[in-house]
Each structure stands twice: as C-alpha cells, then as structure tokens.
Amino acid sequence: MGPGETASDGDVVRAVLAGDAERYAVLVRRYRDRYARYAARMLGSPDAAEDTVQDAFVRAFSQLGQCREPDNFAGWFFLILRNRCFAERRRSARAGRRLEETHEAIAAPDRTDRAVERRETERALERAVATLTPEQREVFVLKHVEGLPYEEIAQRTGATVASLKMRMHRAYDRLREQLKERL
C-alpha cells in the first residue's frame, strides 16, 4: 500500500481538491475492481465495462468539486458509473448491437459432462439476465452479485425499497420465463 491508502475517502478527496491530484489514484485502486464487476454485469462485456469504468473515473475526477459529501465518494462515484452504464446500453441499442459477449461451451477431454452442463446453465442465466430492462438488471446485480440489501441499493440508486422489490419481482418473472424456454 502506498501513502494515503489507509486515508478515508474524504481525506483523499480533500487532498486532491487541494492540489494533490496524484492522490486520486488511491480512490481508483480502492474502487476499480468492485465497480468493474458491477459494470461488467450491467453491460455484459468486460471490455465495455473497463472502458465505462475508466470513463466514469475521468468524469468523477473532472467533477470532484461537485462531490458534496467527500466521505461518501463511493456512493457519488457509483451514481456517475451507473449513468455511464445506462448511457452505454442506450448507445449500443441505437447502434443495433448487443453488448453481451457470446461464449460457447466446448467440451474438453479433462472436463466432465457435469461441468459442461453447469457452464451451459450459467450461460443461459447470463443470457436471461441480459434480457432484463436496465433497471431490473441493476437491482438484480446489486442484490445477487454484489450482495447488497435493498436499503443500501435504495440509497445508491435513489429508488424506494418498494420500487426495488417490484423491479426484482418483475426481473424474477422475466428470468423464469426466459430460462423455461432455454433450459
């Protein structure tokens, strides 16, 4: 860990705003992997996720003075990343292409049938999640991939717990429908 790695987010943000721009790297190292997982699940592509996270960090740096609660940098950054993910999905939809990468299960001599079946099931679930609306997909990813409670998701997204539960209910219905057809 370099200097400042144990400093609070607020301390790092205030140092950057005071002119120590290099300290911003502490925040990037602290949050890049966590939010890259979120973006990859939202966009369905590790490459698109990497570009989107990078873009979000650049935007956050340029707008850091607008962060009203430096100690809540993670929540503020999440909103920027969330908006970038939604924008990327809209841009890809307008371009008429899917972000999701396709992967084919290939049986190798050292793989058992059970492993191939499990991977096929995982891929079917990934394809089904890709059919969710961005709002449904977001709550699904935050709840089941990131393991966040509804209350924290509500804080991050600005939605009510009731609306999040409704989105999740609709997501479950959609996933059941999609998986029934594919499995």
Salt bridges, closest charged atoms under 4 A:
GLU5 OE2 - ARG29 NH2 2.42
ASP9 OD1 - ARG30 NH1 2.49
ASP11 OD1 - ARG14 NH2 3.41
ASP33 OD1 - ARG32 NH1 3.36
GLU50 OE1 - ARG32 NH2 2.99
ASP55 OD2 - ARG59 NE 2.94
ASP55 OD2 - ARG84 NE 2.66
ASP71 OD1 - ARG14 NH2 3.68
GLU88 OE2 - ARG91 NH2 2.63
GLU100 OE2 - ARG89 NH1 3.48
GLU100 OE1 - ARG98 NE 3.61
GLU100 OE2 - ARG137 NH1 2.89
GLU101 OE1 - HIS103 NE2 3.80
GLU122 OE2 - ARG118 NE 3.45
GLU122 OE1 - ARG119 NH1 2.62
GLU126 OE2 - ARG119 NH1 3.67
GLU138 OE2 - ARG82 NE 2.54
GLU146 OE2 - ARG37 NE 3.87
GLU152 OE2 - ARG156 NH2 3.35
ASP173 OD2 - HIS169 NE2 3.42
ASP173 OD1 - ARG176 NH2 2.62
